[in-house]
């Protein structure tokens, strides 16, 4: 069975960096450590500080007091992040930078989608990685809502029923193996 990405409603959190998608689509997350892009519907984001290397054409400057040569230093930027080091992407595929002086400014959060969801690989923390059969990535039609999170669509009663069914199936399979073992021992005992 494929993964059900349908929503079960929304929870109003009032937090400025909580987002939900009404409709179809995913938030895109970029991992600067390995360049991996993954997708999630979990919009519990935060403002995180990232170091940005100096521009390639940045020239060293002289200190006016000491006259020493100062090499270009990395800069610091605030970005929308998933709290695990990944950056949220906007609708153009760029990082979403946040002005620490205006945290409530409108953010252009990208909503991306695939035609086929079946076969997406589940990564950690509610993230998914696309497979070839998902087709081409395109801008999704879902509407981003701020200050809300999407509720889980898991039916706990059904999940517990599945766990009990699995436990019983395992128990029956174990009993079958034990019975088979006993029959084999009996047959081997008759040969002596």
N, CA, C and O atoms as a DFTB+ gen file, in Angstrom:
768 C
 N C O
     1  1       0.842      -1.184       0.000
     2  2       0.000       0.000       0.000
     3  2       0.886       1.245       0.000
     4  3       1.904       1.288       0.691
     5  1       0.503       2.235      -0.761
     6  2       1.255       3.480      -0.834
     7  2       1.031       4.342       0.400
     8  3       0.198       4.037       1.254
     9  1       1.779       5.405       0.469
    10  2       1.674       6.321       1.602
    11  2       0.518       7.278       1.346
    12  3       0.374       7.823       0.252
    13  1      -0.296       7.473       2.367
    14  2      -1.432       8.389       2.275
    15  2      -0.988       9.766       2.750
    16  3      -0.715       9.960       3.934
    17  1      -0.916      10.718       1.831
    18  2      -0.489      12.071       2.169
    19  2      -1.662      13.014       2.422
    20  3      -1.472      14.226       2.525
    21  1      -2.866      12.470       2.522
    22  2      -4.023      13.341       2.755
    23  2      -3.966      13.937       4.156
    24  3      -3.350      13.374       5.061
    25  1      -4.609      15.069       4.318
    26  2      -4.584      15.788       5.594
    27  2      -5.759      15.378       6.468
    28  3      -6.807      14.961       5.975
    29  1      -5.561      15.506       7.782
    30  2      -6.629      15.237       8.741
    31  2      -7.006      16.522       9.466
    32  3      -7.516      16.482      10.586
    33  1      -6.758      17.652       8.835
    34  2      -7.072      18.931       9.451
    35  2      -5.804      19.664       9.875
    36  3      -4.689      19.220       9.598
    37  1      -5.993      20.785      10.545
    38  2      -4.874      21.647      10.898
    39  2      -4.982      22.093      12.350
    40  3      -6.079      22.241      12.889
    41  1      -3.839      22.303      12.969
    42  2      -3.758      22.779      14.344
    43  2      -3.202      24.194      14.327
    44  3      -2.107      24.427      13.816
    45  1      -3.953      25.140      14.884
    46  2      -3.510      26.527      14.943
    47  2      -2.528      26.668      16.101
    48  3      -2.915      26.578      17.265
    49  1      -1.243      26.891      15.773
    50  2      -0.214      27.015      16.806
    51  2       0.103      28.473      17.110
    52  3       0.534      28.799      18.216
    53  1      -0.108      29.346      16.137
    54  2       0.212      30.750      16.306
    55  2       1.699      31.048      16.217
    56  3       2.094      32.210      16.314
    57  1       2.540      30.026      16.033
    58  2       3.991      30.257      15.941
    59  2       4.333      30.735      14.532
    60  3       3.809      30.224      13.542
    61  1       5.216      31.720      14.463
    62  2       5.505      32.390      13.190
    63  2       6.199      31.496      12.167
    64  3       6.102      31.758      10.968
    65  1       6.897      30.447      12.608
    66  2       7.610      29.598      11.646
    67  2       6.980      28.206      11.507
    68  3       7.643      27.261      11.079
    69  1       5.694      28.086      11.871
    70  2       4.934      26.858      11.615
    71  2       4.119      27.079      10.349
    72  3       3.437      28.093      10.196
    73  1       4.204      26.103       9.439
    74  2       3.500      26.224       8.166
    75  2       2.823      24.902       7.819
    76  3       3.295      23.831       8.201
    77  1       1.730      24.991       7.103
    78  2       1.035      23.807       6.606
    79  2       0.640      24.063       5.160
    80  3       0.488      25.208       4.735
    81  1       0.478      22.986       4.418
    82  2       0.055      23.087       3.024
    83  2      -1.390      22.628       2.944
    84  3      -1.717      21.495       3.298
    85  1      -2.251      23.523       2.473
    86  2      -3.640      23.140       2.231
    87  2      -3.720      22.689       0.778
    88  3      -3.562      23.491      -0.142
    89  1      -3.965      21.413       0.585
    90  2      -3.977      20.850      -0.759
    91  2      -2.768      19.949      -0.968
    92  3      -2.172      19.457      -0.010
    93  1      -2.420      19.744      -2.220
    94  2      -1.329      18.832      -2.562
    95  2       0.015      19.544      -2.560
    96  3       0.096      20.755      -2.769
    97  1       1.065      18.770      -2.320
    98  2       2.412      19.306      -2.436
    99  2       3.256      19.058      -1.201
   100  3       2.781      18.548      -0.186
   101  1       4.524      19.435      -1.319
   102  2       5.517      19.236      -0.276
   103  2       6.379      20.480      -0.130
   104  3       6.512      21.273      -1.062
   105  1       6.963      20.641       1.057
   106  2       8.026      21.614       1.253
   107  2       9.318      20.932       0.800
   108  3       9.485      19.730       1.004
   109  1      10.224      21.681       0.193
   110  2      11.515      21.128      -0.239
   111  2      12.585      21.525       0.771
   112  3      12.656      22.676       1.202
   113  1      13.420      20.545       1.144
   114  2      14.503      20.763       2.100
   115  2      15.830      20.442       1.434
   116  3      15.985      19.386       0.821
   117  1      16.788      21.354       1.555
   118  2      18.123      21.156       0.987
   119  2      19.109      20.940       2.122
   120  3      19.168      21.728       3.065
   121  1      19.891      19.855       2.024
   122  2      20.906      19.561       3.029
   123  2      22.248      20.080       2.531
   124  3      22.801      19.523       1.583
   125  1      22.800      21.153       3.158
   126  2      24.078      21.706       2.691
   127  2      25.245      20.741       2.861
   128  3      26.255      20.872       2.170
   129  1      25.126      19.781       3.762
   130  2      26.225      18.843       4.012
   131  2      26.475      17.921       2.815
   132  3      27.626      17.637       2.483
   133  1      25.406      17.455       2.168
   134  2      25.600      16.506       1.057
   135  2      24.840      16.877      -0.221
   136  3      24.895      16.140      -1.205
   137  1      24.137      18.004      -0.213
   138  2      23.425      18.438      -1.417
   139  2      22.116      17.715      -1.675
   140  3      21.502      17.921      -2.721
   141  1      21.674      16.876      -0.749
   142  2      20.439      16.110      -0.931
   143  2      19.220      17.025      -0.797
   144  3      19.159      17.876       0.091
   145  1      18.258      16.833      -1.692
   146  2      16.984      17.542      -1.597
   147  2      15.923      16.509      -1.255
   148  3      15.761      15.508      -1.953
   149  1      15.205      16.767      -0.172
   150  2      14.133      15.869       0.253
   151  2      12.852      16.686       0.392
   152  3      12.872      17.914       0.318
   153  1      11.745      15.989       0.593
   154  2      10.442      16.639       0.624
   155  2       9.683      16.223       1.870
   156  3       9.797      15.086       2.327
   157  1       8.906      17.151       2.419
   158  2       8.156      16.875       3.634
   159  2       6.861      17.671       3.638
   160  3       6.736      18.684       2.949
   161  1       5.900      17.198       4.423
   162  2       4.680      17.973       4.677
   163  2       4.721      18.560       6.083
   164  3       3.821      19.301       6.477
   165  1       5.761      18.231       6.833
   166  2       5.927      18.742       8.186
   167  2       6.506      20.154       8.115
   168  3       7.670      20.333       7.759
   169  1       5.702      21.142       8.448
   170  2       6.123      22.532       8.341
   171  2       6.536      23.157       9.659
   172  3       6.439      24.375       9.810
   173  1       6.998      22.360      10.623
   174  2       7.474      22.899      11.905
   175  2       8.909      23.374      11.710
   176  3       9.857      22.653      12.021
   177  1       9.061      24.587      11.195
   178  2      10.374      25.119      10.867
   179  2      10.865      26.078      11.953
   180  3      10.150      26.377      12.910
   181  1      12.081      26.543      11.786
   182  2      12.671      27.500      12.714
   183  2      13.637      28.396      11.957
   184  3      13.960      28.154      10.794
   185  1      14.084      29.426      12.638
   186  2      15.075      30.343      12.091
   187  2      16.438      29.855      12.564
   188  3      16.669      29.747      13.768
   189  1      17.347      29.557      11.631
   190  2      18.662      29.031      12.008
   191  2      19.761      29.843      11.328
   192  3      19.591      30.365      10.226
   193  1      20.884      29.928      12.021
   194  2      22.010      30.699      11.499
   195  2      22.946      29.784      10.700
   196  3      23.278      28.683      11.140
   197  1      23.362      30.254       9.529
   198  2      24.259      29.500       8.659
   199  2      25.449      30.380       8.291
   200  3      25.308      31.591       8.118
   201  1      26.616      29.762       8.175
   202  2      27.811      30.466       7.700
   203  2      27.854      30.390       6.182
   204  3      27.653      29.326       5.596
   205  1      28.118      31.528       5.554
   206  2      28.196      31.594       4.099
   207  2      29.626      31.956       3.727
   208  3      30.140      32.974       4.191
   209  1      30.285      31.138       2.891
   210  2      31.668      31.469       2.511
   211  2      31.715      32.800       1.759
   212  3      30.738      33.200       1.126
   213  1      32.864      33.481       1.834
   214  2      32.977      34.754       1.105
   215  2      32.877      34.523      -0.397
   216  3      33.155      33.429      -0.887
   217  1      32.478      35.561      -1.119
   218  2      32.363      35.461      -2.575
   219  2      33.727      35.123      -3.172
   220  3      34.767      35.508      -2.638
   221  1      33.701      34.394      -4.288
   222  2      34.960      33.969      -4.919
   223  2      35.809      35.164      -5.350
   224  3      37.037      35.085      -5.345
   225  1      35.164      36.263      -5.722
   226  2      35.918      37.439      -6.176
   227  2      36.205      38.437      -5.043
   228  3      36.669      39.549      -5.295
   229  1      35.924      38.030      -3.787
   230  2      36.183      38.924      -2.650
   231  2      37.693      39.136      -2.492
   232  3      38.470      38.181      -2.490
   233  1      38.080      40.378      -2.363
   234  2      39.502      40.738      -2.244
   235  2      39.864      40.995      -0.781
   236  3      39.040      41.502      -0.020
   237  1      41.100      40.647      -0.380
   238  2      41.533      40.979       0.985
   239  2      41.599      42.497       1.161
   240  3      41.835      43.236       0.205
   241  1      41.387      42.941       2.390
   242  2      41.429      44.372       2.682
   243  2      42.542      44.642       3.695
   244  3      42.979      43.750       4.422
   245  1      42.983      45.895       3.718
   246  2      44.003      46.304       4.691
   247  2      43.330      46.946       5.898
   248  3      42.423      47.766       5.759
   249  1      43.789      46.557       7.082
   250  2      43.307      47.174       8.321
   251  2      43.860      48.591       8.366
   252  3      45.078      48.761       8.303
   253  1      42.995      49.643       8.474
   254  2      43.483      51.025       8.446
   255  2      44.379      51.380       9.642
   256  3      45.189      52.304       9.560
   257  1      44.230      50.646      10.748
   258  2      45.014      50.962      11.947
   259  2      46.366      50.270      11.916
   260  3      47.405      50.905      12.099
   261  1      46.346      48.965      11.683
   262  2      47.597      48.196      11.747
   263  2      48.261      48.028      10.391
   264  3      49.458      47.749      10.317
   265  1      47.492      48.196       9.309
   266  2      48.042      47.997       7.977
   267  2      48.146      46.526       7.596
   268  3      48.698      46.199       6.545
   269  1      47.618      45.624       8.443
   270  2      47.667      44.189       8.145
   271  2      46.641      43.824       7.083
   272  3      45.592      44.454       6.950
   273  1      46.983      42.785       6.336
   274  2      46.078      42.278       5.305
   275  2      45.023      41.390       5.974
   276  3      45.373      40.440       6.675
   277  1      43.757      41.685       5.767
   278  2      42.658      40.895       6.346
   279  2      41.991      40.109       5.226
   280  3      41.473      40.681       4.267
   281  1      42.014      38.783       5.366
   282  2      41.393      37.906       4.363
   283  2      39.861      37.971       4.505
   284  3      39.351      38.182       5.605
   285  1      39.131      37.789       3.395
   286  2      37.660      37.792       3.466
   287  2      37.175      36.694       4.426
   288  3      37.673      35.569       4.393
   289  1      36.222      37.025       5.258
   290  2      35.680      36.100       6.250
   291  2      34.290      35.621       5.824
   292  3      33.573      36.314       5.102
   293  1      33.927      34.422       6.286
   294  2      32.561      33.963       5.990
   295  2      31.536      34.877       6.672
   296  3      31.789      35.428       7.744
   297  1      30.402      35.020       6.040
   298  2      29.317      35.818       6.604
   299  2      28.303      34.924       7.294
   300  3      28.347      33.702       7.147
   301  1      27.399      35.520       8.040
   302  2      26.350      34.773       8.723
   303  2      25.008      35.236       8.197
   304  3      24.749      36.434       8.081
   305  1      24.146      34.260       7.877
   306  2      22.790      34.566       7.431
   307  2      21.810      33.725       8.241
   308  3      22.150      32.651       8.737
   309  1      20.593      34.234       8.362
   310  2      19.518      33.488       9.017
   311  2      18.620      32.918       7.931
   312  3      18.179      33.634       7.032
   313  1      18.356      31.621       8.027
   314  2      17.520      30.951       7.030
   315  2      16.418      30.169       7.722
   316  3      16.522      29.823       8.899
   317  1      15.354      29.894       6.964
   318  2      14.297      29.017       7.439
   319  2      14.824      27.594       7.345
   320  3      15.295      27.171       6.289
   321  1      14.744      26.849       8.456
   322  2      15.363      25.523       8.538
   323  2      14.410      24.536       9.195
   324  3      13.432      24.922       9.835
   325  1      14.717      23.255       9.021
   326  2      13.901      22.195       9.631
   327  2      14.417      21.771      11.001
   328  3      13.952      20.770      11.544
   329  1      15.357      22.502      11.566
   330  2      15.948      22.224      12.878
   331  2      16.894      21.027      12.852
   332  3      17.323      20.561      13.907
   333  1      17.220      20.532      11.682
   334  2      18.180      19.438      11.553
   335  2      19.268      19.801      10.538
   336  3      19.925      18.921       9.981
   337  1      19.449      21.093      10.305
   338  2      20.520      21.555       9.425
   339  2      20.149      21.692       7.966
   340  3      20.985      22.080       7.150
   341  1      18.905      21.378       7.620
   342  2      18.471      21.501       6.230
   343  2      17.753      22.839       6.037
   344  3      17.096      23.336       6.952
   345  1      17.883      23.413       4.842
   346  2      17.276      24.705       4.526
   347  2      16.003      24.501       3.712
   348  3      15.952      23.648       2.826
   349  1      14.985      25.286       4.018
   350  2      13.733      25.257       3.263
   351  2      13.928      26.086       1.998
   352  3      14.556      27.145       2.035
   353  1      13.389      25.602       0.878
   354  2      13.554      26.293      -0.408
   355  2      12.300      27.072      -0.785
   356  3      11.179      26.679      -0.461
   357  1      12.522      28.197      -1.484
   358  2      11.388      28.980      -1.970
   359  2      10.916      28.421      -3.314
   360  3      11.418      27.394      -3.772
   361  1       9.959      29.091      -3.939
   362  2       9.380      28.577      -5.186
   363  2      10.345      28.639      -6.366
   364  3      10.067      28.070      -7.422
   365  1      11.482      29.327      -6.199
   366  2      12.492      29.381      -7.254
   367  2      13.656      28.428      -6.960
   368  3      14.602      28.349      -7.743
   369  1      13.590      27.707      -5.839
   370  2      14.655      26.780      -5.477
   371  2      15.790      27.434      -4.712
   372  3      16.866      26.849      -4.589
   373  1      15.571      28.642      -4.192
   374  2      16.593      29.350      -3.411
   375  2      16.324      29.201      -1.918
   376  3      15.212      28.870      -1.505
   377  1      17.352      29.450      -1.120
   378  2      17.185      29.432       0.324
   379  2      16.291      30.592       0.748
   380  3      16.295      31.650       0.118
   381  1      15.532      30.391       1.805
   382  2      14.673      31.447       2.332
   383  2      15.418      32.134       3.465
   384  3      15.589      31.569       4.545
   385  1      15.858      33.355       3.207
   386  2      16.582      34.105       4.227
   387  2      15.606      34.941       5.033
   388  3      14.636      35.485       4.505
   389  1      15.889      35.031       6.343
   390  2      15.019      35.746       7.267
   391  2      15.770      36.938       7.835
   392  3      16.919      36.814       8.260
   393  1      15.126      38.077       7.842
   394  2      15.689      39.280       8.455
   395  2      15.410      39.205       9.955
   396  3      14.248      39.225      10.361
   397  1      16.461      39.119      10.793
   398  2      16.227      39.018      12.237
   399  2      15.479      40.215      12.814
   400  3      14.900      40.123      13.896
   401  1      15.488      41.336      12.097
   402  2      14.788      42.523      12.561
   403  2      13.298      42.493      12.193
   404  3      12.497      43.218      12.783
   405  1      12.933      41.656      11.219
   406  2      11.539      41.570      10.771
   407  2      11.167      40.096      10.568
   408  3      11.042      39.629       9.436
   409  1      10.994      39.387      11.658
   410  2      10.718      37.942      11.594
   411  2       9.324      37.622      11.057
   412  3       9.063      36.494      10.639
   413  1       8.432      38.610      11.067
   414  2       7.068      38.361      10.595
   415  2       6.875      38.703       9.125
   416  3       5.753      38.671       8.622
   417  1       7.963      39.030       8.434
   418  2       7.866      39.370       7.007
   419  2       7.310      38.171       6.232
   420  3       7.479      37.019       6.633
   421  1       6.653      38.466       5.135
   422  2       6.086      37.424       4.273
   423  2       7.219      36.567       3.688
   424  3       8.221      37.103       3.214
   425  1       7.062      35.260       3.723
   426  2       8.081      34.348       3.195
   427  2       7.519      33.613       1.977
   428  3       6.379      33.149       1.993
   429  1       8.320      33.515       0.938
   430  2       7.911      32.836      -0.287
   431  2       8.324      31.364      -0.192
   432  3       9.342      30.962      -0.756
   433  1       7.540      30.579       0.511
   434  2       7.873      29.165       0.701
   435  2       7.372      28.375      -0.496
   436  3       6.207      28.478      -0.879
   437  1       8.261      27.588      -1.079
   438  2       7.906      26.807      -2.254
   439  2       7.080      25.588      -1.910
   440  3       7.316      24.922      -0.902
   441  1       6.114      25.305      -2.756
   442  2       5.328      24.073      -2.658
   443  2       5.602      23.296      -3.940
   444  3       5.321      23.765      -5.043
   445  1       6.152      22.108      -3.771
   446  2       6.535      21.277      -4.906
   447  2       5.686      20.017      -4.909
   448  3       5.183      19.595      -3.868
   449  1       5.530      19.420      -6.080
   450  2       4.674      18.244      -6.161
   451  2       5.163      17.289      -7.251
   452  3       5.925      17.657      -8.145
   453  1       4.695      16.069      -7.136
   454  2       4.921      15.021      -8.136
   455  2       3.571      14.500      -8.571
   456  3       2.600      14.557      -7.816
   457  1       3.510      13.994      -9.785
   458  2       2.260      13.442     -10.301
   459  2       1.934      12.125      -9.599
   460  3       0.771      11.829      -9.323
   461  1       2.979      11.334      -9.314
   462  2       2.803      10.015      -8.689
   463  2       3.568       9.998      -7.373
   464  3       4.754      10.328      -7.342
   465  1       2.900       9.617      -6.285
   466  2       3.548       9.547      -4.971
   467  2       4.079       8.151      -4.667
   468  3       4.996       8.001      -3.860
   469  1       3.521       7.144      -5.295
   470  2       3.895       5.760      -5.007
   471  2       5.381       5.531      -5.282
   472  3       5.890       5.901      -6.340
   473  1       6.063       4.922      -4.328
   474  2       7.470       4.599      -4.507
   475  2       8.424       5.585      -3.880
   476  3       9.636       5.369      -3.910
   477  1       7.908       6.678      -3.303
   478  2       8.799       7.622      -2.627
   479  2       9.424       6.911      -1.424
   480  3       8.743       6.194      -0.691
   481  1      10.709       7.117      -1.239
   482  2      11.426       6.471      -0.144
   483  2      11.285       7.304       1.121
   484  3      11.526       8.511       1.116
   485  1      10.892       6.643       2.204
   486  2      10.735       7.354       3.479
   487  2      12.108       7.522       4.112
   488  3      12.777       6.536       4.421
   489  1      12.528       8.766       4.307
   490  2      13.769       9.058       5.030
   491  2      13.383       9.291       6.488
   492  3      12.289       8.904       6.898
   493  1      14.238       9.902       7.265
   494  2      13.903      10.132       8.670
   495  2      13.029      11.373       8.840
   496  3      12.916      12.185       7.923
   497  1      12.426      11.516       9.988
   498  2      11.690      12.722      10.396
   499  2      10.598      13.159       9.422
   500  3      10.403      14.357       9.220
   501  1       9.896      12.229       8.826
   502  2       8.806      12.602       7.926
   503  2       9.251      13.168       6.598
   504  3       8.482      13.849       5.920
   505  1      10.493      12.892       6.220
   506  2      11.000      13.350       4.924
   507  2      10.898      12.212       3.919
   508  3      10.932      11.036       4.281
   509  1      10.773      12.588       2.644
   510  2      10.668      11.603       1.584
   511  2      11.615      11.961       0.448
   512  3      11.838      13.134       0.147
   513  1      12.166      10.926      -0.175
   514  2      13.052      11.090      -1.326
   515  2      12.347      10.521      -2.549
   516  3      11.801       9.419      -2.489
   517  1      12.351      11.257      -3.657
   518  2      11.641      10.784      -4.838
   519  2      12.374       9.638      -5.532
   520  3      13.586       9.471      -5.392
   521  1      11.614       8.869      -6.272
   522  2      12.153       7.801      -7.119
   523  2      11.886       8.191      -8.575
   524  3      11.117       9.113      -8.846
   525  1      12.524       7.487      -9.501
   526  2      12.348       7.804     -10.923
   527  2      10.887       7.718     -11.351
   528  3      10.430       8.505     -12.180
   529  1      10.151       6.755     -10.780
   530  2       8.776       6.559     -11.234
   531  2       7.815       7.645     -10.754
   532  3       6.660       7.676     -11.179
   533  1       8.282       8.549      -9.863
   534  2       7.428       9.646      -9.418
   535  2       7.230      10.695     -10.502
   536  3       6.325      11.523     -10.404
   537  1       8.056      10.668     -11.522
   538  2       7.916      11.632     -12.617
   539  2       8.676      12.914     -12.341
   540  3       9.555      12.964     -11.481
   541  1       8.320      13.947     -13.085
   542  2       9.008      15.236     -12.973
   543  2       8.457      16.044     -11.810
   544  3       7.273      15.971     -11.480
   545  1       9.340      16.811     -11.202
   546  2       8.973      17.721     -10.122
   547  2       8.387      18.986     -10.729
   548  3       8.906      19.502     -11.719
   549  1       7.306      19.487     -10.137
   550  2       6.721      20.742     -10.605
   551  2       6.212      21.542      -9.407
   552  3       6.094      21.013      -8.302
   553  1       5.915      22.810      -9.634
   554  2       5.375      23.644      -8.562
   555  2       3.970      23.170      -8.235
   556  3       3.122      23.044      -9.119
   557  1       3.735      22.909      -6.959
   558  2       2.448      22.386      -6.518
   559  2       1.385      23.459      -6.421
   560  3       1.686      24.653      -6.410
   561  1       0.152      23.026      -6.351
   562  2      -0.986      23.950      -6.286
   563  2      -1.421      24.208      -4.849
   564  3      -2.329      25.005      -4.615
   565  1      -0.790      23.548      -3.887
   566  2      -1.174      23.718      -2.488
   567  2      -0.917      25.129      -1.988
   568  3       0.007      25.808      -2.435
   569  1      -1.749      25.552      -1.057
   570  2      -1.669      26.898      -0.469
   571  2      -0.951      26.810       0.875
   572  3      -1.320      25.999       1.724
   573  1       0.087      27.652       1.075
   574  2       0.838      27.662       2.331
   575  2       0.101      28.512       3.364
   576  3      -0.247      29.663       3.100
   577  1      -0.130      27.936       4.529
   578  2      -0.778      28.656       5.632
   579  2       0.247      28.837       6.747
   580  3       0.978      27.902       7.074
   581  1       0.307      30.022       7.327
   582  2       1.290      30.327       8.368
   583  2       0.642      30.235       9.751
   584  3      -0.520      30.599       9.933
   585  1       1.422      29.740      10.723
   586  2       0.930      29.662      12.101
   587  2       0.101      28.432      12.382
   588  3      -0.549      28.347      13.424
   589  1       0.112      27.473      11.467
   590  2      -0.629      26.218      11.655
   591  2       0.249      25.040      11.257
   592  3       1.179      25.182      10.463
   593  1      -0.056      23.886      11.816
   594  2       0.600      22.632      11.438
   595  2      -0.464      21.638      11.004
   596  3      -1.598      21.671      11.483
   597  1      -0.085      20.758      10.097
   598  2      -0.989      19.726       9.624
   599  2      -1.077      18.618      10.671
   600  3      -0.060      18.191      11.217
   601  1      -2.286      18.157      10.947
   602  2      -2.479      17.056      11.891
   603  2      -2.199      15.722      11.207
   604  3      -2.332      15.604       9.989
   605  1      -1.821      14.745      11.974
   606  2      -1.553      13.411      11.447
   607  2      -2.844      12.781      10.946
   608  3      -3.908      12.980      11.531
   609  1      -2.747      12.021       9.862
   610  2      -3.924      11.323       9.355
   611  2      -3.907       9.850       9.749
   612  3      -4.628       9.043       9.161
   613  1      -3.087       9.492      10.740
   614  2      -2.995       8.106      11.193
   615  2      -4.171       7.782      12.104
   616  3      -4.473       8.533      13.031
   617  1      -4.827       6.667      11.836
   618  2      -5.903       6.177      12.691
   619  2      -5.279       5.172      13.661
   620  3      -4.979       4.040      13.283
   621  1      -5.085       5.597      14.916
   622  2      -4.395       4.749      15.891
   623  2      -5.113       3.430      16.134
   624  3      -4.462       2.404      16.328
   625  1      -6.425       3.435      16.127
   626  2      -7.170       2.188      16.339
   627  2      -6.828       1.175      15.251
   628  3      -6.591       0.003      15.542
   629  1      -6.803       1.627      14.002
   630  2      -6.462       0.725      12.894
   631  2      -5.020       0.234      12.999
   632  3      -4.733      -0.929      12.717
   633  1      -4.111       1.127      13.408
   634  2      -2.710       0.734      13.535
   635  2      -2.532      -0.308      14.640
   636  3      -1.753      -1.248      14.477
   637  1      -3.242      -0.157      15.764
   638  2      -3.161      -1.154      16.834
   639  2      -3.726      -2.499      16.383
   640  3      -3.198      -3.551      16.743
   641  1      -4.798      -2.462      15.595
   642  2      -5.365      -3.707      15.061
   643  2      -4.334      -4.410      14.182
   644  3      -4.196      -5.631      14.249
   645  1      -3.609      -3.650      13.358
   646  2      -2.576      -4.237      12.494
   647  2      -1.451      -4.849      13.325
   648  3      -0.925      -5.905      12.975
   649  1      -1.078      -4.187      14.430
   650  2      -0.028      -4.722      15.303
   651  2      -0.476      -6.042      15.906
   652  3       0.291      -7.005      15.932
   653  1      -1.715      -6.098      16.393
   654  2      -2.239      -7.334      17.000
   655  2      -2.296      -8.443      15.956
   656  3      -1.928      -9.581      16.248
   657  1      -2.750      -8.130      14.747
   658  2      -2.801      -9.127      13.675
   659  2      -1.402      -9.651      13.364
   660  3      -1.220     -10.852      13.166
   661  1      -0.421      -8.763      13.320
   662  2       0.959      -9.178      13.037
   663  2       1.497     -10.065      14.158
   664  3       2.177     -11.056      13.893
   665  1       1.196      -9.714      15.403
   666  2       1.655     -10.534      16.537
   667  2       1.055     -11.927      16.468
   668  3       1.751     -12.916      16.698
   669  1      -0.229     -12.014      16.154
   670  2      -0.886     -13.330      16.055
   671  2      -0.315     -14.138      14.895
   672  3      -0.080     -15.338      15.032
   673  1      -0.093     -13.491      13.760
   674  2       0.472     -14.204      12.609
   675  2       1.853     -14.738      12.954
   676  3       2.190     -15.862      12.584
   677  1       2.652     -13.952      13.655
   678  2       3.986     -14.405      14.073
   679  2       3.862     -15.581      15.034
   680  3       4.592     -16.565      14.918
   681  1       2.946     -15.476      15.972
   682  2       2.733     -16.550      16.953
   683  2       2.344     -17.852      16.254
   684  3       2.871     -18.914      16.587
   685  1       1.427     -17.779      15.287
   686  2       1.008     -18.978      14.547
   687  2       2.163     -19.550      13.735
   688  3       2.340     -20.768      13.690
   689  1       2.947     -18.694      13.097
   690  2       4.096     -19.162      12.311
   691  2       5.118     -19.837      13.220
   692  3       5.691     -20.862      12.853
   693  1       5.350     -19.269      14.401
   694  2       6.284     -19.855      15.358
   695  2       5.792     -21.224      15.819
   696  3       6.570     -22.172      15.921
   697  1       4.498     -21.315      16.094
   698  2       3.920     -22.598      16.520
   699  2       4.057     -23.643      15.413
   700  3       4.303     -24.817      15.692
   701  1       3.898     -23.217      14.149
   702  2       4.049     -24.152      13.025
   703  2       5.486     -24.673      12.948
   704  3       5.702     -25.864      12.722
   705  1       6.459     -23.794      13.135
   706  2       7.864     -24.195      13.089
   707  2       8.164     -25.148      14.243
   708  3       8.876     -26.136      14.060
   709  1       7.629     -24.863      15.426
   710  2       7.856     -25.737      16.584
   711  2       7.247     -27.115      16.354
   712  3       7.862     -28.129      16.683
   713  1       6.045     -27.156      15.794
   714  2       5.384     -28.430      15.506
   715  2       6.179     -29.209      14.471
   716  3       6.361     -30.419      14.610
   717  1       6.651     -28.532      13.441
   718  2       7.461     -29.175      12.413
   719  2       8.735     -29.750      13.024
   720  3       9.161     -30.850      12.672
   721  1       9.335     -29.004      13.935
   722  2      10.536     -29.454      14.636
   723  2      10.254     -30.709      15.468
   724  3      11.055     -31.644      15.480
   725  1       9.117     -30.724      16.161
   726  2       8.741     -31.874      16.983
   727  2       8.499     -33.108      16.118
   728  3       8.891     -34.215      16.488
   729  1       7.850     -32.918      14.958
   730  2       7.595     -34.039      14.044
   731  2       8.919     -34.601      13.538
   732  3       9.094     -35.818      13.473
   733  1       9.849     -33.721      13.182
   734  2      11.161     -34.158      12.698
   735  2      11.894     -34.950      13.781
   736  3      12.510     -35.975      13.486
   737  1      11.835     -34.486      15.030
   738  2      12.487     -35.204      16.124
   739  2      11.856     -36.572      16.347
   740  3      12.556     -37.547      16.620
   741  1      10.525     -36.643      16.231
   742  2       9.825     -37.920      16.396
   743  2      10.237     -38.896      15.309
   744  3      10.504     -40.064      15.594
   745  1      10.291     -38.434      14.065
   746  2      10.694     -39.289      12.938
   747  2      12.120     -39.776      13.124
   748  3      12.416     -40.950      12.902
   749  1      13.002     -38.875      13.532
   750  2      14.395     -39.284      13.763
   751  2      14.492     -40.256      14.913
   752  3      15.371     -41.117      14.905
   753  1      13.613     -40.153      15.915
   754  2      13.597     -41.086      17.036
   755  2      13.116     -42.471      16.633
   756  3      13.540     -43.466      17.221
   757  1      12.233     -42.550      15.634
   758  2      11.712     -43.838      15.171
   759  2      12.767     -44.641      14.408
   760  3      12.693     -45.869      14.369
   761  1      13.730     -43.977      13.812
   762  2      14.759     -44.650      13.025
   763  2      15.705     -45.413      13.925
   764  3      16.320     -46.384      13.484
   765  1      15.841     -45.002      15.172
   766  2      16.794     -45.661      16.066
   767  2      16.295     -46.922      16.590
   768  3      16.989     -47.589      17.358
